[in-house]
Amino acid sequence: MVVDEGARGEGIGTTLIRAAEEFLARQGCVQIEVTSNKKRTDAHAFYERLGYTGTSFRFAKTLQQGQ
């Protein structure tokens, strides 16, 4: 999920996240995990404001075709 840069700060992301959390809780989900690019520090701060905690690092490698 990404909120258009011009619309950020209006509560749209918070509303969407809260709606997803409520829906998932009703379905029996007990944990939500989100991923965010390491460079997106504003997004990290957003999730932390909503009570999310950084729990791990994810490592990725792009392979050249044919490897």
PDB file with one MODEL, atoms N, CA, C and O in Angstrom:
MODEL        1
ATOM      1  N   MET A   1       0.845  -1.162   0.000  1.00  0.00           N
ATOM      2  CA  MET A   1       0.000   0.000   0.000  1.00  0.00           C
ATOM      3  C   MET A   1       0.891   1.226   0.000  1.00  0.00           C
ATOM      4  O   MET A   1       1.851   1.308   0.766  1.00  0.00           O
ATOM      5  N   VAL A   2       0.575   2.163  -0.848  1.00  0.00           N
ATOM      6  CA  VAL A   2       1.287   3.430  -0.884  1.00  0.00           C
ATOM      7  C   VAL A   2       0.260   4.528  -1.080  1.00  0.00           C
ATOM      8  O   VAL A   2      -0.595   4.443  -1.962  1.00  0.00           O
ATOM      9  N   VAL A   3       0.347   5.555  -0.259  1.00  0.00           N
ATOM     10  CA  VAL A   3      -0.518   6.723  -0.418  1.00  0.00           C
ATOM     11  C   VAL A   3       0.243   7.729  -1.269  1.00  0.00           C
ATOM     12  O   VAL A   3       1.422   7.986  -1.024  1.00  0.00           O
ATOM     13  N   ASP A   4      -0.416   8.292  -2.256  1.00  0.00           N
ATOM     14  CA  ASP A   4       0.198   9.295  -3.116  1.00  0.00           C
ATOM     15  C   ASP A   4       0.869  10.372  -2.275  1.00  0.00           C
ATOM     16  O   ASP A   4       0.313  10.842  -1.282  1.00  0.00           O
ATOM     17  N   GLU A   5       2.065  10.752  -2.685  1.00  0.00           N
ATOM     18  CA  GLU A   5       2.846  11.710  -1.908  1.00  0.00           C
ATOM     19  C   GLU A   5       2.078  12.993  -1.601  1.00  0.00           C
ATOM     20  O   GLU A   5       2.211  13.547  -0.509  1.00  0.00           O
ATOM     21  N   GLY A   6       1.277  13.469  -2.552  1.00  0.00           N
ATOM     22  CA  GLY A   6       0.511  14.695  -2.348  1.00  0.00           C
ATOM     23  C   GLY A   6      -0.623  14.555  -1.347  1.00  0.00           C
ATOM     24  O   GLY A   6      -1.148  15.556  -0.859  1.00  0.00           O
ATOM     25  N   ALA A   7      -1.008  13.318  -1.036  1.00  0.00           N
ATOM     26  CA  ALA A   7      -2.125  13.083  -0.116  1.00  0.00           C
ATOM     27  C   ALA A   7      -1.651  12.597   1.256  1.00  0.00           C
ATOM     28  O   ALA A   7      -2.467  12.336   2.140  1.00  0.00           O
ATOM     29  N   ARG A   8      -0.359  12.480   1.427  1.00  0.00           N
ATOM     30  CA  ARG A   8       0.162  11.999   2.713  1.00  0.00           C
ATOM     31  C   ARG A   8      -0.077  13.039   3.797  1.00  0.00           C
ATOM     32  O   ARG A   8      -0.097  14.242   3.539  1.00  0.00           O
ATOM     33  N   GLY A   9      -0.255  12.546   5.011  1.00  0.00           N
ATOM     34  CA  GLY A   9      -0.493  13.435   6.140  1.00  0.00           C
ATOM     35  C   GLY A   9      -1.959  13.757   6.362  1.00  0.00           C
ATOM     36  O   GLY A   9      -2.298  14.534   7.254  1.00  0.00           O
ATOM     37  N   GLU A  10      -2.838  13.161   5.552  1.00  0.00           N
ATOM     38  CA  GLU A  10      -4.276  13.414   5.665  1.00  0.00           C
ATOM     39  C   GLU A  10      -5.015  12.301   6.402  1.00  0.00           C
ATOM     40  O   GLU A  10      -6.237  12.357   6.546  1.00  0.00           O
ATOM     41  N   GLY A  11      -4.288  11.300   6.864  1.00  0.00           N
ATOM     42  CA  GLY A  11      -4.914  10.208   7.605  1.00  0.00           C
ATOM     43  C   GLY A  11      -5.372   9.038   6.751  1.00  0.00           C
ATOM     44  O   GLY A  11      -5.964   8.090   7.266  1.00  0.00           O
ATOM     45  N   ILE A  12      -5.106   9.095   5.458  1.00  0.00           N
ATOM     46  CA  ILE A  12      -5.555   8.027   4.558  1.00  0.00           C
ATOM     47  C   ILE A  12      -4.858   6.710   4.892  1.00  0.00           C
ATOM     48  O   ILE A  12      -5.513   5.675   5.019  1.00  0.00           O
ATOM     49  N   GLY A  13      -3.546   6.746   5.034  1.00  0.00           N
ATOM     50  CA  GLY A  13      -2.795   5.528   5.349  1.00  0.00           C
ATOM     51  C   GLY A  13      -3.213   4.934   6.677  1.00  0.00           C
ATOM     52  O   GLY A  13      -3.381   3.720   6.797  1.00  0.00           O
ATOM     53  N   THR A  14      -3.380   5.787   7.676  1.00  0.00           N
ATOM     54  CA  THR A  14      -3.806   5.307   8.991  1.00  0.00           C
ATOM     55  C   THR A  14      -5.174   4.653   8.900  1.00  0.00           C
ATOM     56  O   THR A  14      -5.394   3.593   9.486  1.00  0.00           O
ATOM     57  N   THR A  15      -6.090   5.268   8.176  1.00  0.00           N
ATOM     58  CA  THR A  15      -7.433   4.710   8.007  1.00  0.00           C
ATOM     59  C   THR A  15      -7.374   3.354   7.322  1.00  0.00           C
ATOM     60  O   THR A  15      -8.057   2.420   7.740  1.00  0.00           O
ATOM     61  N   LEU A  16      -6.562   3.235   6.271  1.00  0.00           N
ATOM     62  CA  LEU A  16      -6.443   1.964   5.555  1.00  0.00           C
ATOM     63  C   LEU A  16      -5.816   0.884   6.427  1.00  0.00           C
ATOM     64  O   LEU A  16      -6.284  -0.255   6.438  1.00  0.00           O
ATOM     65  N   ILE A  17      -4.764   1.233   7.155  1.00  0.00           N
ATOM     66  CA  ILE A  17      -4.110   0.250   8.024  1.00  0.00           C
ATOM     67  C   ILE A  17      -5.063  -0.214   9.118  1.00  0.00           C
ATOM     68  O   ILE A  17      -5.171  -1.412   9.380  1.00  0.00           O
ATOM     69  N   ARG A  18      -5.750   0.721   9.755  1.00  0.00           N
ATOM     70  CA  ARG A  18      -6.688   0.361  10.833  1.00  0.00           C
ATOM     71  C   ARG A  18      -7.811  -0.533  10.296  1.00  0.00           C
ATOM     72  O   ARG A  18      -8.208  -1.492  10.957  1.00  0.00           O
ATOM     73  N   ALA A  19      -8.319  -0.225   9.111  1.00  0.00           N
ATOM     74  CA  ALA A  19      -9.375  -1.060   8.514  1.00  0.00           C
ATOM     75  C   ALA A  19      -8.851  -2.465   8.241  1.00  0.00           C
ATOM     76  O   ALA A  19      -9.546  -3.449   8.494  1.00  0.00           O
ATOM     77  N   ALA A  20      -7.626  -2.559   7.726  1.00  0.00           N
ATOM     78  CA  ALA A  20      -7.031  -3.874   7.465  1.00  0.00           C
ATOM     79  C   ALA A  20      -6.836  -4.646   8.765  1.00  0.00           C
ATOM     80  O   ALA A  20      -7.130  -5.839   8.834  1.00  0.00           O
ATOM     81  N   GLU A  21      -6.338  -3.961   9.799  1.00  0.00           N
ATOM     82  CA  GLU A  21      -6.132  -4.618  11.092  1.00  0.00           C
ATOM     83  C   GLU A  21      -7.439  -5.144  11.664  1.00  0.00           C
ATOM     84  O   GLU A  21      -7.499  -6.271  12.155  1.00  0.00           O
ATOM     85  N   GLU A  22      -8.480  -4.332  11.600  1.00  0.00           N
ATOM     86  CA  GLU A  22      -9.782  -4.768  12.127  1.00  0.00           C
ATOM     87  C   GLU A  22     -10.320  -5.958  11.349  1.00  0.00           C
ATOM     88  O   GLU A  22     -10.821  -6.914  11.941  1.00  0.00           O
ATOM     89  N   PHE A  23     -10.219  -5.905  10.026  1.00  0.00           N
ATOM     90  CA  PHE A  23     -10.682  -7.011   9.197  1.00  0.00           C
ATOM     91  C   PHE A  23      -9.919  -8.286   9.522  1.00  0.00           C
ATOM     92  O   PHE A  23     -10.515  -9.343   9.729  1.00  0.00           O
ATOM     93  N   LEU A  24      -8.605  -8.178   9.566  1.00  0.00           N
ATOM     94  CA  LEU A  24      -7.775  -9.357   9.826  1.00  0.00           C
ATOM     95  C   LEU A  24      -8.009  -9.925  11.220  1.00  0.00           C
ATOM     96  O   LEU A  24      -8.031 -11.144  11.393  1.00  0.00           O
ATOM     97  N   ALA A  25      -8.184  -9.065  12.207  1.00  0.00           N
ATOM     98  CA  ALA A  25      -8.470  -9.547  13.569  1.00  0.00           C
ATOM     99  C   ALA A  25      -9.782 -10.330  13.586  1.00  0.00           C
ATOM    100  O   ALA A  25      -9.883 -11.357  14.256  1.00  0.00           O
ATOM    101  N   ARG A  26     -10.783  -9.849  12.854  1.00  0.00           N
ATOM    102  CA  ARG A  26     -12.071 -10.566  12.793  1.00  0.00           C
ATOM    103  C   ARG A  26     -11.920 -11.928  12.127  1.00  0.00           C
ATOM    104  O   ARG A  26     -12.701 -12.841  12.395  1.00  0.00           O
ATOM    105  N   GLN A  27     -10.916 -12.069  11.256  1.00  0.00           N
ATOM    106  CA  GLN A  27     -10.678 -13.328  10.563  1.00  0.00           C
ATOM    107  C   GLN A  27      -9.816 -14.279  11.390  1.00  0.00           C
ATOM    108  O   GLN A  27      -9.558 -15.408  10.973  1.00  0.00           O
ATOM    109  N   GLY A  28      -9.369 -13.822  12.566  1.00  0.00           N
ATOM    110  CA  GLY A  28      -8.564 -14.670  13.425  1.00  0.00           C
ATOM    111  C   GLY A  28      -7.062 -14.447  13.304  1.00  0.00           C
ATOM    112  O   GLY A  28      -6.278 -15.158  13.932  1.00  0.00           O
ATOM    113  N   CYS A  29      -6.662 -13.487  12.517  1.00  0.00           N
ATOM    114  CA  CYS A  29      -5.238 -13.182  12.369  1.00  0.00           C
ATOM    115  C   CYS A  29      -4.704 -12.622  13.690  1.00  0.00           C
ATOM    116  O   CYS A  29      -5.356 -11.792  14.324  1.00  0.00           O
ATOM    117  N   VAL A  30      -3.537 -13.071  14.097  1.00  0.00           N
ATOM    118  CA  VAL A  30      -2.976 -12.608  15.364  1.00  0.00           C
ATOM    119  C   VAL A  30      -1.708 -11.771  15.185  1.00  0.00           C
ATOM    120  O   VAL A  30      -1.211 -11.190  16.151  1.00  0.00           O
ATOM    121  N   GLN A  31      -1.185 -11.705  13.968  1.00  0.00           N
ATOM    122  CA  GLN A  31       0.011 -10.896  13.731  1.00  0.00           C
ATOM    123  C   GLN A  31       0.029 -10.401  12.289  1.00  0.00           C
ATOM    124  O   GLN A  31      -0.328 -11.126  11.360  1.00  0.00           O
ATOM    125  N   ILE A  32       0.448  -9.161  12.127  1.00  0.00           N
ATOM    126  CA  ILE A  32       0.580  -8.560  10.800  1.00  0.00           C
ATOM    127  C   ILE A  32       2.045  -8.210  10.605  1.00  0.00           C
ATOM    128  O   ILE A  32       2.699  -7.702  11.516  1.00  0.00           O
ATOM    129  N   GLU A  33       2.548  -8.482   9.423  1.00  0.00           N
ATOM    130  CA  GLU A  33       3.921  -8.126   9.087  1.00  0.00           C
ATOM    131  C   GLU A  33       3.902  -7.274   7.829  1.00  0.00           C
ATOM    132  O   GLU A  33       3.241  -7.618   6.849  1.00  0.00           O
ATOM    133  N   VAL A  34       4.620  -6.176   7.857  1.00  0.00           N
ATOM    134  CA  VAL A  34       4.737  -5.324   6.674  1.00  0.00           C
ATOM    135  C   VAL A  34       6.210  -5.227   6.296  1.00  0.00           C
ATOM    136  O   VAL A  34       7.089  -5.339   7.151  1.00  0.00           O
ATOM    137  N   THR A  35       6.469  -5.021   5.026  1.00  0.00           N
ATOM    138  CA  THR A  35       7.837  -4.790   4.577  1.00  0.00           C
ATOM    139  C   THR A  35       7.912  -3.405   3.966  1.00  0.00           C
ATOM    140  O   THR A  35       6.952  -2.915   3.372  1.00  0.00           O
ATOM    141  N   SER A  36       9.063  -2.788   4.123  1.00  0.00           N
ATOM    142  CA  SER A  36       9.270  -1.441   3.609  1.00  0.00           C
ATOM    143  C   SER A  36      10.732  -1.300   3.222  1.00  0.00           C
ATOM    144  O   SER A  36      11.618  -1.737   3.956  1.00  0.00           O
ATOM    145  N   ASN A  37      10.979  -0.702   2.091  1.00  0.00           N
ATOM    146  CA  ASN A  37      12.348  -0.514   1.642  1.00  0.00           C
ATOM    147  C   ASN A  37      13.167   0.193   2.710  1.00  0.00           C
ATOM    148  O   ASN A  37      12.686   1.122   3.360  1.00  0.00           O
ATOM    149  N   LYS A  38      14.386  -0.243   2.885  1.00  0.00           N
ATOM    150  CA  LYS A  38      15.301   0.299   3.886  1.00  0.00           C
ATOM    151  C   LYS A  38      15.425   1.825   3.784  1.00  0.00           C
ATOM    152  O   LYS A  38      15.625   2.500   4.794  1.00  0.00           O
ATOM    153  N   LYS A  39      15.309   2.357   2.590  1.00  0.00           N
ATOM    154  CA  LYS A  39      15.469   3.797   2.349  1.00  0.00           C
ATOM    155  C   LYS A  39      14.240   4.619   2.736  1.00  0.00           C
ATOM    156  O   LYS A  39      14.327   5.844   2.823  1.00  0.00           O
ATOM    157  N   ARG A  40      13.104   3.971   2.967  1.00  0.00           N
ATOM    158  CA  ARG A  40      11.854   4.698   3.210  1.00  0.00           C
ATOM    159  C   ARG A  40      11.657   4.988   4.695  1.00  0.00           C
ATOM    160  O   ARG A  40      10.753   4.450   5.334  1.00  0.00           O
ATOM    161  N   THR A  41      12.509   5.838   5.223  1.00  0.00           N
ATOM    162  CA  THR A  41      12.491   6.122   6.656  1.00  0.00           C
ATOM    163  C   THR A  41      11.186   6.781   7.101  1.00  0.00           C
ATOM    164  O   THR A  41      10.753   6.578   8.235  1.00  0.00           O
ATOM    165  N   ASP A  42      10.552   7.567   6.226  1.00  0.00           N
ATOM    166  CA  ASP A  42       9.251   8.147   6.577  1.00  0.00           C
ATOM    167  C   ASP A  42       8.213   7.054   6.778  1.00  0.00           C
ATOM    168  O   ASP A  42       7.383   7.139   7.684  1.00  0.00           O
ATOM    169  N   ALA A  43       8.258   6.031   5.937  1.00  0.00           N
ATOM    170  CA  ALA A  43       7.323   4.910   6.075  1.00  0.00           C
ATOM    171  C   ALA A  43       7.599   4.153   7.373  1.00  0.00           C
ATOM    172  O   ALA A  43       6.667   3.716   8.049  1.00  0.00           O
ATOM    173  N   HIS A  44       8.861   4.001   7.718  1.00  0.00           N
ATOM    174  CA  HIS A  44       9.203   3.304   8.965  1.00  0.00           C
ATOM    175  C   HIS A  44       8.632   4.063  10.157  1.00  0.00           C
ATOM    176  O   HIS A  44       8.052   3.467  11.065  1.00  0.00           O
ATOM    177  N   ALA A  45       8.799   5.375  10.146  1.00  0.00           N
ATOM    178  CA  ALA A  45       8.261   6.206  11.234  1.00  0.00           C
ATOM    179  C   ALA A  45       6.739   6.097  11.294  1.00  0.00           C
ATOM    180  O   ALA A  45       6.163   6.060  12.381  1.00  0.00           O
ATOM    181  N   PHE A  46       6.082   6.045  10.128  1.00  0.00           N
ATOM    182  CA  PHE A  46       4.624   5.902  10.057  1.00  0.00           C
ATOM    183  C   PHE A  46       4.188   4.612  10.754  1.00  0.00           C
ATOM    184  O   PHE A  46       3.299   4.628  11.606  1.00  0.00           O
ATOM    185  N   TYR A  47       4.821   3.498  10.386  1.00  0.00           N
ATOM    186  CA  TYR A  47       4.444   2.220  10.987  1.00  0.00           C
ATOM    187  C   TYR A  47       4.733   2.207  12.483  1.00  0.00           C
ATOM    188  O   TYR A  47       3.945   1.668  13.261  1.00  0.00           O
ATOM    189  N   GLU A  48       5.835   2.784  12.885  1.00  0.00           N
ATOM    190  CA  GLU A  48       6.144   2.836  14.315  1.00  0.00           C
ATOM    191  C   GLU A  48       5.103   3.648  15.080  1.00  0.00           C
ATOM    192  O   GLU A  48       4.734   3.285  16.196  1.00  0.00           O
ATOM    193  N   ARG A  49       4.626   4.749  14.485  1.00  0.00           N
ATOM    194  CA  ARG A  49       3.564   5.546  15.129  1.00  0.00           C
ATOM    195  C   ARG A  49       2.291   4.729  15.323  1.00  0.00           C
ATOM    196  O   ARG A  49       1.516   4.980  16.246  1.00  0.00           O
ATOM    197  N   LEU A  50       2.084   3.747  14.442  1.00  0.00           N
ATOM    198  CA  LEU A  50       0.895   2.905  14.535  1.00  0.00           C
ATOM    199  C   LEU A  50       1.112   1.678  15.419  1.00  0.00           C
ATOM    200  O   LEU A  50       0.238   0.816  15.517  1.00  0.00           O
ATOM    201  N   GLY A  51       2.278   1.601  16.059  1.00  0.00           N
ATOM    202  CA  GLY A  51       2.523   0.507  16.998  1.00  0.00           C
ATOM    203  C   GLY A  51       3.312  -0.666  16.443  1.00  0.00           C
ATOM    204  O   GLY A  51       3.497  -1.663  17.140  1.00  0.00           O
ATOM    205  N   TYR A  52       3.778  -0.572  15.208  1.00  0.00           N
ATOM    206  CA  TYR A  52       4.569  -1.648  14.620  1.00  0.00           C
ATOM    207  C   TYR A  52       6.010  -1.539  15.109  1.00  0.00           C
ATOM    208  O   TYR A  52       6.503  -0.442  15.371  1.00  0.00           O
ATOM    209  N   THR A  53       6.682  -2.685  15.228  1.00  0.00           N
ATOM    210  CA  THR A  53       8.049  -2.745  15.708  1.00  0.00           C
ATOM    211  C   THR A  53       8.920  -3.427  14.673  1.00  0.00           C
ATOM    212  O   THR A  53       8.543  -4.461  14.121  1.00  0.00           O
ATOM    213  N   GLY A  54      10.083  -2.851  14.406  1.00  0.00           N
ATOM    214  CA  GLY A  54      11.035  -3.508  13.519  1.00  0.00           C
ATOM    215  C   GLY A  54      11.530  -4.785  14.170  1.00  0.00           C
ATOM    216  O   GLY A  54      11.978  -4.763  15.316  1.00  0.00           O
ATOM    217  N   THR A  55      11.454  -5.907  13.448  1.00  0.00           N
ATOM    218  CA  THR A  55      11.800  -7.195  14.054  1.00  0.00           C
ATOM    219  C   THR A  55      12.907  -7.932  13.321  1.00  0.00           C
ATOM    220  O   THR A  55      13.484  -8.871  13.871  1.00  0.00           O
ATOM    221  N   SER A  56      13.220  -7.532  12.089  1.00  0.00           N
ATOM    222  CA  SER A  56      14.224  -8.293  11.342  1.00  0.00           C
ATOM    223  C   SER A  56      14.716  -7.474  10.152  1.00  0.00           C
ATOM    224  O   SER A  56      14.178  -6.412   9.839  1.00  0.00           O
ATOM    225  N   PHE A  57      15.733  -7.985   9.512  1.00  0.00           N
ATOM    226  CA  PHE A  57      16.201  -7.451   8.240  1.00  0.00           C
ATOM    227  C   PHE A  57      15.915  -8.491   7.178  1.00  0.00           C
ATOM    228  O   PHE A  57      15.933  -9.691   7.453  1.00  0.00           O
ATOM    229  N   ARG A  58      15.655  -8.037   5.981  1.00  0.00           N
ATOM    230  CA  ARG A  58      15.454  -8.950   4.859  1.00  0.00           C
ATOM    231  C   ARG A  58      16.585  -8.697   3.874  1.00  0.00           C
ATOM    232  O   ARG A  58      16.900  -7.546   3.569  1.00  0.00           O
ATOM    233  N   PHE A  59      17.189  -9.749   3.384  1.00  0.00           N
ATOM    234  CA  PHE A  59      18.289  -9.613   2.443  1.00  0.00           C
ATOM    235  C   PHE A  59      17.836 -10.135   1.076  1.00  0.00           C
ATOM    236  O   PHE A  59      17.154 -11.155   0.983  1.00  0.00           O
ATOM    237  N   ALA A  60      18.221  -9.428   0.034  1.00  0.00           N
ATOM    238  CA  ALA A  60      17.847  -9.829  -1.327  1.00  0.00           C
ATOM    239  C   ALA A  60      19.031  -9.646  -2.248  1.00  0.00           C
ATOM    240  O   ALA A  60      19.904  -8.814  -1.999  1.00  0.00           O
ATOM    241  N   LYS A  61      19.057 -10.413  -3.297  1.00  0.00           N
ATOM    242  CA  LYS A  61      20.117 -10.309  -4.300  1.00  0.00           C
ATOM    243  C   LYS A  61      19.491 -10.527  -5.663  1.00  0.00           C
ATOM    244  O   LYS A  61      18.767 -11.500  -5.874  1.00  0.00           O
ATOM    245  N   THR A  62      19.769  -9.628  -6.578  1.00  0.00           N
ATOM    246  CA  THR A  62      19.295  -9.763  -7.942  1.00  0.00           C
ATOM    247  C   THR A  62      20.349 -10.537  -8.721  1.00  0.00           C
ATOM    248  O   THR A  62      21.521 -10.161  -8.744  1.00  0.00           O
ATOM    249  N   LEU A  63      19.926 -11.603  -9.347  1.00  0.00           N
ATOM    250  CA  LEU A  63      20.841 -12.435 -10.128  1.00  0.00           C
ATOM    251  C   LEU A  63      20.802 -12.034 -11.591  1.00  0.00           C
ATOM    252  O   LEU A  63      19.772 -11.622 -12.123  1.00  0.00           O
ATOM    253  N   GLN A  64      21.953 -12.169 -12.217  1.00  0.00           N
ATOM    254  CA  GLN A  64      21.985 -11.930 -13.640  1.00  0.00           C
ATOM    255  C   GLN A  64      21.346 -13.120 -14.341  1.00  0.00           C
ATOM    256  O   GLN A  64      21.457 -14.257 -13.882  1.00  0.00           O
ATOM    257  N   GLN A  65      20.683 -12.850 -15.446  1.00  0.00           N
ATOM    258  CA  GLN A  65      20.018 -13.918 -16.170  1.00  0.00           C
ATOM    259  C   GLN A  65      21.023 -14.976 -16.580  1.00  0.00           C
ATOM    260  O   GLN A  65      22.098 -14.639 -17.076  1.00  0.00           O
ATOM    261  N   GLY A  66      20.706 -16.234 -16.388  1.00  0.00           N
ATOM    262  CA  GLY A  66      21.573 -17.320 -16.767  1.00  0.00           C
ATOM    263  C   GLY A  66      22.410 -17.873 -15.621  1.00  0.00           C
ATOM    264  O   GLY A  66      23.101 -18.879 -15.784  1.00  0.00           O
ATOM    265  N   GLN A  67      22.352 -17.215 -14.453  1.00  0.00           N
ATOM    266  CA  GLN A  67      23.116 -17.734 -13.299  1.00  0.00           C
ATOM    267  C   GLN A  67      22.375 -18.850 -12.629  1.00  0.00           C
ATOM    268  O   GLN A  67      22.859 -19.408 -11.644  1.00  0.00           O
TER     269      GLN A  67
ENDMDL
END
